[in-house]
Amino acid sequence: MSFNIELADRIKQLPPYLFVEIDKAKREAVAQGRDVINLGVGDPDQPTHQPIIEAMQKAVADQANHHYPFDAGVPKLRTEIARWFRGRFKVELDPLSEIYPLLGSKEGLAHFPLAVINPGDKVLLTDPAYPAYQAAVTFAGGKIQYLPLKAGNDFLPRIADIAESKNPKAIIVCYPNNPTSAVADRKFYEELVKVCTEKNIIIVSDLAYSEVYYDGIKPPSILEVPGAKDIAIEFHSFSKTYYMTGWRLGWACGNPQLIAALAKVKSNVDSGVFSAIQHAGIAALNMDPAEIEDMRTCYQERRDALINGLRSIGWKIDPPKAAFYVWAKVPAKFPDSMACVKTFLDEANIVMTPGVGFGKSGEGYVRMALTVPVARIHEAVGRMSKVLA
Ligand SMILES: *Cc1c(COP(=O)(O)O)cnc(C)c1O
């Protein structure tokens, strides 16, 4: 007799996690001994900064950090986040009620719908989008309405589409955007806050790329808009800014009621972030700003190398203003984004991400991550030119 394991519908509803599939294809190529250039996954290739590592080493040795952390975290981390936020966005946050540490911002984004979404509630998501949002809303039993992002509207959702939507409970936006690298300006956020206030829609803003910007133009926080704190929660991450993807540290901030509701979910799931990692986060927030500037310079050089290289082989793309992705139209010789990605992997050992993996409206595009050194970008462009010739 064999036991029949029947999985939950919410698991069956999920598409396979895109990056797992791509990673599998990449691993197979590497296992065959091929020289693979990975422009696929958005994980910075640089090591975490030394002052952060040293703060962690010290904190690990301190017995005070060996116990369950308080759910709400090390108080100093919250006051340091508040200080950083004031300096960066000119927004005051109450460290006790308006900031909450997370095991990475993805964890917070994944748990937040459980705090506000009832089964059947409608949630507005952009298409394309970071795949974790769809999973999070599905787990909470929410119904998704997609807002297509088009080049003609700078990959922003149309405010009119939000205004016309019937009874949405929440909307999730992410600017600077993954995968399109689009940015939202203050005016977009003002219009979004206005329409969502009128329609009683909770705004979730994912600001994981706030510090990855080019040409000195800093992306705003939605919390800069007057009234935003009444309806919005924003998710921040240490991962991309400080090369800390593996450490799992982020925070939520904004409306205290929404923060408290998320905290309630989390207190039943995890018992907080390892305190030593929180001390590493404090060190990160106090790092020499020149090091963060170096991070931007590094990506900007890579961006320029890739954009100029692609243009030189006839692939016309506008340079992104933020984040570390190039969102490129699929060349005419390929029928769709999957065929394009497959050909570049098979014939040139280059990993890219098919746009369709981020949603239906992502079809016709591929995403290339700027997470390899300039020399490898030159090599990649050389190989691409042979495929496109
Ligand atoms: C990388 C990324 C995150 C992730 O962050 P963690 O803090 O590492 O969990 C969140 N949102 C988007 C859009 C990302 O690309």
The ligand as an ORCA input file, in Angstrom:
! r2SCAN-3c Opt
* xyz 0 1
  C      16.127     41.272     -4.394
  C      14.717     41.725     -4.219
  C      14.086     41.722     -2.985
  C      14.748     41.119     -1.851
  O      15.147     40.997     -0.981
  P      15.668     40.396      0.345
  O      15.742     41.563      1.255
  O      16.987     39.808      0.011
  O      14.655     39.396      0.757
  C      12.820     42.248     -2.835
  N      12.183     42.759     -3.894
  C      12.737     42.768     -5.114
  C      11.970     43.347     -6.234
  C      14.006     42.249     -5.316
  O      14.530     42.224     -6.535
*
